[in-house]
């Protein structure tokens, strides 16, 4: 985990006033371009899907659009589970569940195929940033609509000045960095 945290500190770049004035965007693309750093981050995030003995404790890994896809798919491979995309409204071709929620700078709706998570499935939610908690909470609600259970969330970084943890309640969070 130390290697992953060092890589984040070294390679994630702050971009002020993006996508709106007053927002400091955390650009993770340099991290993705560095094989060793990316591998360390994926290994660290995958630990959230294992129990204390190292056994995999999840059936699926869900990634939220769009940067969550980049992280969740290799985490699923590392855990030997399936990857499920959680998409913005109107992007999935079959029957979906939908949940609308507030972002730190707007509103959005997420969708999940109705059959993407089976009843009883235990899932790990993976995204790049935990900010207000709206995306994670909406995804948890989608999982519950399918009959599954979110057992944890793993993120690259958590914005400590925002109420993410309070919004998601008792869902365990693995965050590689708090800013």
Secondary structure, DSSP 8 states (H G I E B T S, - for coil): -HHHHHHHHHH-EEEET-SSTT-EEEE-HHHHH-HHHHHHHHHHHHGGGB-TTS-B--SEEEEETTHHHHHHHHHHHHHT-EEEEEEETT--SS-EEEEEEEETTEEEEEEEETTSS-TT-EEEEEEEEESSSHHHHHHHHHHHHHT-EEEEEEEEEE-TTS-HHHHHTT--EEEEEE-
